[in-house]
Amino acid sequence: MDLKEKIRDIPDFPSEGILFRDITTLLADPPAFKYCINQFAEYYGDKEVTKIVGIEARGFIFGGVLAEKLGVGLVLVRKAGKLPAEVIEESYDLEYGSATIAIHQDALSEGDRVLIIDDLLATGGTAAASIKLAERLGATVVGLGFLVELAFLPGRERLGDYDIYSLVKYDSE
């Protein structure tokens, strides 16, 4: 299946000069969405994943369905201040400023083998911070899965030697 045909391009969003890859059209297409979940499940099915870490917000969509399919738990990584119990946080730099994400401190533990899922790999900042959170809790990160990878940005390089699997790659803007 050509997933690029299912993703809508929106020029000049959120600001002029940006070509936004809108996945809502893919999510609204049941065969395309199912195909994505099946591709992730096939790739990660033998990696002995015990938990999926879904990154806010679209990582929740893919992570939740994939967790059910693999029969494992789902853990949420959210923006600071959004989780109700005790958390640990990780801050990271953005192009202009910084951001902080959080995870419940009891969400993962030693022996957990986690797969981090999100919709997009661009510069890799959120994914790198999510790796740090998981590892601070004692988990082993067995891979990172993304629907879309903007390969012209340094995300893959920033994440180093982790196993990265992307369903769609854009080599240029």
Phi, psi and omega per residue, in radians:
M1 nan 2.344 3.093
D2 -1.525 1.693 -3.079
L3 -1.186 -0.451 3.113
K4 -1.066 -0.517 3.089
E5 -1.201 -0.344 -3.101
K6 -1.649 -0.131 -3.101
I7 -1.839 2.200 -3.097
R8 -1.526 2.354 3.052
D9 -1.630 2.258 3.110
I10 -2.149 1.879 -3.129
P11 -1.248 2.600 3.046
D12 1.064 0.642 3.046
F13 -2.300 2.321 0.050
P14 -1.431 -0.088 3.069
S15 -2.533 2.877 -3.078
E16 -1.006 2.375 3.126
G17 1.628 -0.165 3.121
I18 -1.680 2.325 3.011
L19 -1.803 1.868 -3.076
F20 -1.472 2.273 3.075
R21 -1.657 1.808 -3.034
D22 -1.582 1.949 -3.107
I23 -1.536 -0.042 -3.109
T24 -1.076 -0.511 3.103
T25 -1.212 -0.606 3.060
L26 -1.199 -0.765 -3.135
L27 -1.078 -0.528 -3.128
A28 -1.408 -0.082 -3.117
D29 -1.854 1.725 -3.041
P30 -0.933 -0.785 3.120
P31 -1.109 -0.639 3.140
A32 -1.203 -0.762 3.129
F33 -1.103 -0.782 3.119
K34 -1.076 -0.712 3.108
Y35 -1.014 -0.791 3.132
C36 -1.047 -0.847 -3.137
I37 -1.067 -0.753 3.135
N38 -1.124 -0.634 3.104
Q39 -1.136 -0.784 3.087
F40 -1.088 -0.776 -3.113
A41 -1.103 -0.692 3.122
E42 -1.148 -0.758 -3.098
Y43 -1.192 -0.730 -3.042
Y44 -1.725 -0.029 -3.042
G45 -1.039 -0.492 -3.108
D46 -1.833 0.249 -3.082
K47 -1.638 0.118 3.097
E48 0.972 0.744 3.093
V49 -1.168 2.366 3.067
T50 -1.882 -0.422 3.116
K51 -2.553 2.582 3.000
I52 -1.881 2.298 3.071
V53 -1.796 1.949 3.120
G54 -1.686 2.236 -3.136
I55 -1.578 2.327 3.135
E56 -0.948 2.388 -0.109
A57 -1.897 -0.576 -3.063
R58 -1.243 -0.381 3.037
G59 -1.112 -0.427 3.072
F60 -1.153 -0.672 -3.089
I61 -1.119 -0.981 -3.116
F62 -1.213 -0.722 -3.120
G63 -1.094 -0.719 -3.125
G64 -1.121 -0.826 -3.131
V65 -1.182 -0.712 3.135
L66 -1.162 -0.683 3.089
A67 -1.038 -0.766 3.110
E68 -1.092 -0.767 -3.101
K69 -1.123 -0.683 -3.125
L70 -1.501 -0.169 3.139
G71 1.252 0.648 -3.131
V72 -2.199 2.976 -3.141
G73 -1.380 2.784 3.088
L74 -2.014 2.283 3.104
V75 -2.071 2.399 -3.092
L76 -1.776 2.339 2.937
V77 -1.890 2.145 -3.048
R78 -2.231 2.914 3.015
K79 -1.079 2.610 -3.137
A80 -0.939 2.451 3.084
G81 1.533 0.033 -3.072
K82 -1.798 -0.282 -3.122
L83 -1.712 2.434 -2.972
P84 -1.446 -0.440 -3.086
A85 -1.710 -3.031 -3.138
E86 -1.102 2.363 -3.066
V87 -2.229 2.874 2.817
I88 -2.012 2.657 -3.059
E89 -2.209 2.761 3.066
E90 -2.460 2.232 3.088
S91 -1.783 2.660 3.136
Y92 -2.648 2.793 -3.100
D93 -1.512 2.474 2.996
L94 -1.888 3.069 3.121
E95 -0.977 -0.743 3.097
Y96 -2.259 1.584 3.109
G97 1.959 -2.651 -3.124
S98 -2.583 2.943 3.109
A99 -2.480 2.821 3.109
T100 -2.334 2.341 3.049
I101 -2.089 2.832 -3.050
A102 -2.452 2.764 3.061
I103 -2.475 2.561 3.064
H104 -1.069 2.380 -3.067
Q105 -1.185 -0.287 3.106
D106 -1.833 0.231 -3.058
A107 -1.333 -0.525 -3.116
L108 -2.354 2.775 3.093
S109 -2.648 3.028 3.123
E110 -0.971 2.369 -3.100
G111 1.727 -0.354 3.076
D112 -1.224 2.407 3.073
R113 -2.003 1.908 -2.958
V114 -1.898 2.574 3.001
L115 -1.986 2.157 3.111
I116 -1.655 2.232 -3.075
I117 -2.152 2.375 3.009
D118 -2.633 2.950 -3.114
D119 -1.397 -0.497 -2.952
L120 -2.483 2.327 2.953
L121 -1.909 2.022 3.111
A122 -2.076 -1.615 3.139
T123 -1.521 -0.271 3.062
G124 1.529 0.052 -3.087
G125 -1.090 -0.833 -3.129
T126 -1.170 -0.719 3.130
A127 -1.121 -0.749 3.127
A128 -1.088 -0.720 3.107
A129 -1.151 -0.637 3.107
S130 -1.159 -0.671 3.063
I131 -1.038 -0.822 -3.130
K132 -1.042 -0.734 3.125
L133 -1.079 -0.850 -3.123
A134 -1.048 -0.788 -3.103
E135 -1.235 -0.570 3.062
R136 -1.094 -0.500 3.113
L137 -1.523 0.024 3.065
G138 1.686 -0.005 -3.113
A139 -1.385 2.786 3.025
T140 -1.836 2.220 3.114
V141 -1.524 1.997 -3.113
V142 -1.637 -0.204 3.110
G143 3.066 2.918 3.072
L144 -2.290 2.188 -3.140
G145 -1.996 2.365 -3.133
F146 -2.344 2.467 3.007
L147 -1.171 -0.894 -3.056
V148 -2.116 2.376 3.008
E149 -2.113 2.191 3.025
L150 -1.569 1.561 -2.975
A151 -1.182 -0.256 3.111
F152 -1.433 -0.084 3.060
L153 -1.838 2.843 -2.963
P154 -1.490 0.389 -3.080
G155 -1.018 -0.841 -3.105
R156 -1.077 -0.745 3.132
E157 -1.125 -0.678 -3.129
R158 -1.121 -0.520 -3.081
L159 -1.524 -0.089 3.004
G160 1.190 -2.336 -2.979
D161 -1.583 0.164 3.111
Y162 -1.169 2.630 3.088
D163 -1.275 1.991 -3.106
I164 -2.010 2.235 3.129
Y165 -2.200 2.108 3.121
S166 -2.111 2.409 -3.131
L167 -1.429 -0.537 -3.116
V168 -2.346 2.301 3.083
K169 -2.123 2.344 3.017
Y170 -1.922 2.099 -3.092
D171 -1.513 -0.209 3.097
S172 -2.631 2.854 3.129
E173 -1.134 nan nan
